[in-house]
């Protein structure tokens, strides 16, 4: 079999060319074949690092001419996102050595810069970096895979132009894969899929591709097939070029190109035809060639894949094993070949002067500035604000305007991030992702140079599902405790803090046990605050199941001007579809005719409705799924006021809810458990004991492992990790994500109501 070793060389192909340009020295990620198989391959990493300058661009001309890609790497927890990013940084010359997430050297991956991340072996905060591959500048954001930190994925995908969806070659599509898929679809993010861990026992890329098609409903097809699996995984065959690629050298830095192995030719032909068929379904040019039974050329296939990937109608699937250093360089080629440049992805701003009409942004550096602050981080130098520039440019020393609050800010420092390292720059252009110091703003604020009234749309923020009462262990820690909470809630929109009006306790709400645990640990490490926490509380909600009418009079006279208001109408339940379409959990409708209620009191009635929604009548929880319709009422010329109508409306709804078949809703989680198959019976019984409903059971091809999916009430999941370890001898693992709120059983509702009444009586007695 003819082979050729691919050396990493400079743009002109020789060592002398490498010595001629500092910018090109950093950019030497391209490779070309050398037609002498016996020639010893040169280490790309050594070439890069011996001559790499600290800056990627030396002038504004470089910035103007450079191609860009802004990508995010997202996946289910432990699918290998951070490991993949580590290899990308190594092969592009950004780091000198590879360190693994749970490596024996104890250093940890570059992108896991937080001590907590390295201790737990998971990504907690999204981390940004940049590198150079061939002729393109690639901004990368590595995101967490744990559902508790899903907001980090949300904010990254909101501002990026493309994504890599990493999937485990053994487990395939998992619970967080589904969440990431929804997020990518929400923001129309074109993606590549990378099936990782093909060196592991039980890996099955065909099953993973079927999962992509059946579970995620994606038009996905592989552009590579693996050469061997498990211990025999050597490389990949490119279906477009009909070439094989294996990865030699200590770190897989030497790519050996060869012909397709004889025993794989039939499979290559079959999978190539499958690729063409999938493309023909969505691409007119390939569809026409397919009908005419003509073979598309390599360029035609690449162009079609690029068109349909950018249009979010096709997902090319790559193969490899990041941990074993296989398949990463061809994936980087795929990023350049198939994911869009910033100018190729349509982004829209909202024109605030025209009732938020959509306006497409140009992505030109010559147009007025439009940038979005998508992530905040507190550092020793002050607040670090991550910014995506959609059009125009940022220059050090220039003034920019916060569109949301009108403040003017002078740019003191602009930096590019490389995990927790910074590189100071003087300017950044449309399409760049940078960070800045000295900007006091909130997440998702829009910035301009003052010439227009456009704002970028915000992101979706999920509601918290768990709460915890917290307080500092000592009174002297109170100031640092308050500072920590202020900083954390500014950084993370899913972390909420409120003070209970009756108990005066500080209540911290978040996405799960791990989410709250991490922030409590960060208070200790970053602010030296020992925190005392109570038992976790589940965020229950209340709703109604029937329509009920109200006719309520609020009258109070205590000498002088009193209070008088009367309202009548009805409340009724809303369907899930109506709530989704409305975009709000409750709705207020004013159907009053005449002036029995003066129009100036209508807003007060709506405020009263909102007051009633904050605290229900059963267990004092937030109310959702209710439509309030105001039909009539009465007022008094002297005693009626905004406050009177607000109190009247709130009281009317709270009392009427008691007659409208009220019920308590609890958060239900989708729980995914992966275990060796011999523990199936014990684990299934454990989930059933926790009121779990088994949704699916998927056995590995070799029968050694089992993946269970169940829907379990969150209140029943406390302590499950300890129980699972005990049941499976430490071999089982699980993840969970929020599914929806559903009614609790009648017995549970009565217990919650009794507990609520007892707490109220105790508070009244204490008062």
Secondary structure, DSSP 8 states (H G I E B T S, - for coil): --EEEEEE--TTSSHHHHHH-HHHHHT---EEEES-TTS----HHHHHHHS--S-S--SHHHHHH-EEEEEEEEESTTSSHHHHHHHHHHHTTS-SS---TT-TTS---TT--SHHHHHHTS--S-EEEEEEETTEEEEEEE---SGGGHHHHHHHHHH-SEEEEEEETTTBS-HHHHHHHHHHHHTT-EEEEEEE-TTSTT--HHHHHHHHHHTS---EEESEEEES-GGG--EEEETTTTEEEEEESTTS-EEEEE---GGGHHHHHHHHHHHHHHHHTT-HHHHHHHHTT----HHHHHHHHHHHHHTTS-EEEEE-BTTTTBSHHHHHHHHHHHS--GGGS--EEEEGGGTTEEEE----TTS--EEEEEEEEEETTEEEEEEEEEESEEETT-EEEETTT--EEE--EEEEEETTEEEEESEEETT-EEEEES----TT-EEE-SS--EEE---------EEEEEEESSGGGHHHHHHHHHHHHHH-TT-EEEE-TTT--EEEEESSHHHHHHHHHHHHHHH---EEE---EE--EEEESS-EEEEEEEEE-SSSS-EEEEEEEEEEE--HHHHHHHTSSEEEEE---SSSS-GGGHHHHHHHHHHHHHS-SSSS-EE-SEEEEEEEEE--TTT--HHHHHHHHHHHHHHHHTTS-EEEEEEEEEEEEEEEGGGHHHHHHHHHHTT-EEEEEEE-TTSSEEEEEEEEEGGG-TTHHHHHHHHTTT--EEEEEEEEEEE--HHHHHHHHHHHHHHHHHHHHH-
